[in-house]
Amino acid sequence: MNLVFVIPVILIIVVSAFIVKIAAVALNLTGLDEKKAFFQAVSAFTGTGFTTKDAELVVGDDIRRKIIVFLMIMGSAGFISVITTLMLSFLKGGVTPVLINISLILLAILLIIRISFNKAITRKLTKKIQERLMKSPTFTKRPVEEILRLAEGYGVAEVTMTEHCVDIGKTLGRSSFRQRDILILAIERGTGVVAAPGASDRIEINDTLICYGKLGNIAEIGKKTVKS
């Protein structure tokens, strides 16, 4: 059994696992959800290229895009290195040594996977990586627009109140918005703005409400009519 070919492959796999972990933490620091960050990191490194809605959040951000490009390059390099090493192993020793080497490599992969599922180890590793990355000025706070879109189907939208809307003349506290899980962030009235309106602020005709909530519910506001 020739370990000359096994050790480099195992080292490549270990380094690859660290690269993916660091990239996942880096993506998480840019504001991407932890699970989504890991999924995108693995997808990019392995060249799987899953086309999900989350991919739009990745390619639309400059820092994330650079991380993904780096992962793609490193993933290709790692894959080529592993294949080349296994081919050399086969040419030098024949079929049996290759099978033994592959078995050892698979055992190493299983060990890495088992370690990755150890919460205590991953928590400590994540904290160390975060501490190192946070020293870099590259990572900034999460954009407010993205925070407001984390929940699927939710977002910010403007609605102009017409005379047919059932909430005209009511205060926000007595309106139907709370029952429909809609938060009023601001009210544009004429040339002025009522910022962070309270429960006692009254809704008037032609007010433009800056709403946050389920987009489907917000779209229904302008369609509501006064019951006869």
N, C-alpha and C positions, 0 to 999 in steps of 0.2 A: 504493500500500500504506500503510495507516494503522496505525502502531505504537501509537497511543493506546490501542487495545483489547487489543493483544498483550502489552505490558509488564505491565499489571496482572494479567493471567491467569498469566503466567509467575512473577511475584512471589508470587501466591497459592499456586501449585504448590510453589515453593521453600520458602516459609514452612510449608506443609502438611507437606512432607517433613521439615523440621526438627522440627516438632511431634511427628510420629510417632516420629522417632528419639529425641527427649528422653523421650517417654512410654514407649518400649520400654526405655530405660536405667533409667527410674524403676521400671518394673515388675520389671526384673531385680534392682534393688537391694532390692526387698521380698522377694526369694527365689525369684522365678519364673525358670525356665530361660531363657537368652538367646534361643534360637530361638522358644520358646513365647511369650515376652514380646513379641517383634517381631510374631509372628502375631496375637496378641490385640490389639496396638496398631493394626495395619493393619485388622483386622476391625472394631474399634470405630469407627475414623476413617471408614472407607468405608461403614459402616452395613450391612456384610455379615451380621453376627450369626451366625457359625458356632457351632453348639451342640456343643461338644466337652467332654470330661471336664475339660480345663484351664479351661474357663469357670467351673466350680464353684470352682476355686481363686481365681479373680478376684473373683467376686461375694461370696465368703465372707470376704473381707478388706476392712477399712474403707478403707485407703489405696488399694488397687488399684481398688476400686469408684469412688472419687472420680476417679482417673486416667481410668478408662474413660468415666465420665459426661462429663468435660471433653473427651475425644476425640470423643465422639458429637456434642456441641454444636459444637465447632470444625469437625468434618467436615461437618455440615449447613450451617453458615455458609459454608464454603469452596465447597461444591458450588453453593449458591445464587448466590454471587458470580460464579463461573465461568460459569454458565448465563446470568445477567443480562448480563454483559459480552459474551458471544458473541451474545446476542439484539440488543443495542444495535449491535454490529458489523454484524450482518446488516441491520438497519433503516437504518443510516447509509450503508452502502456496497454492498449487494447480495450476490449469491451468490459472485462471484469473489474479492472481498477476504476474505470469510469463509473460503473454502477455503485461501487463502494464509495467513491468520492461524492457522487450525487446523493447517496444515502446520508453521508455525514453532513452535507450541505443542507439537506431537508431537516435533519435533526437540529442544526443550528438555527434554521428559520423558525422551527417550532418553538425553540427556546426563546428567541427574540419576541415572538408573538406572545408567549406566556408572560414574559417580563413586561411587555407593553400593557397587559391586562392587570398588572399589579398597580392598584390605585396609589399606594404609598410612594412607589418609585416614580410613577408618571407625574404625580403631583409635585414631588421634589424637583424632578427634571424640568417640568414646565416652569416652575418658579425661578429656577436658575437661568433658564433661557430668557424668560421675561425680564429679569434683572439686567442681563447683558444687553438685550435689545433695547430696553427703555433708555439706556445711556446714549443711544443713537438719536440724533435730531430728526431722523427719517420718519419716525412714527409719531403721528399727530393724533389729536382727539377725533373721535368718530363724528362725521358730519351729521348735523341735526336731521337733515332730510332723510338720511338712511335709517336713523333710529326710528323715525316715525313710520317707516315702511317695513320694519322687521316682521310684523304680523301680516300674514298673507291676507290680501283683500282690504287692508286698511291703508289710509293715506290722508293727505291734506287736500281739500277742495274748497272752492268759493261757490257760494249760493246767494243769488239776489232774491230778496223776499218781495213777492208780489202781493196784491190785495187778496188773492185767492188762498194764500197760505194760512193754515189753521192757527199758526202761532203768532200771527200779527196782533199787536196790542198786549201780548202776554209778557211777563218777565221771564228771564231765562230759568228761574227757579220753578215756574209754573208751566213751562213749555214742555213739549213732547220729546225734546232732544235727549234728555237723560235716559228716558225709557228706551230710546233707540241707540243708546251707546254712542252718542255724538257729543263731542266736546267743542265748545265755541272758544276759539283762541283769540279772536278779535272781531270787532264790528266796524266796518267802514261805513261812515254816514256822511254823505255830502263830501266835503273836502277834509273832514276830520276822521280820526280813528279812535275807537274805544278799545284800548289795549287791555288784555286780560279782564274781560267783563265779568261782573259778579252776578249773583242770583237775582239781585234787585234791578239789574239793567233791563229796560223794556225793548222789545223788538218792534221796529217801525217799518212802514212800507218803504221799499227801495233800499233798505239796508243790505249791505253785502256782508254775509257772514263767512269768516274764515273758519272752516270746520275741520276737525280731525275725528275720524271714526271709520266705520265700515263704509266703503265707497258706495255700495249698493243702497244703503240706508240714506246716505247724504243725497244721492241722486233723487230719492223719493221726496225730499223736502219741497222742492218747487212744484211737484205734481199734486200735492195735497190740496184739496178744495174744501171750503166751508160747507158743512152739511146743512141742508135746508130743513 
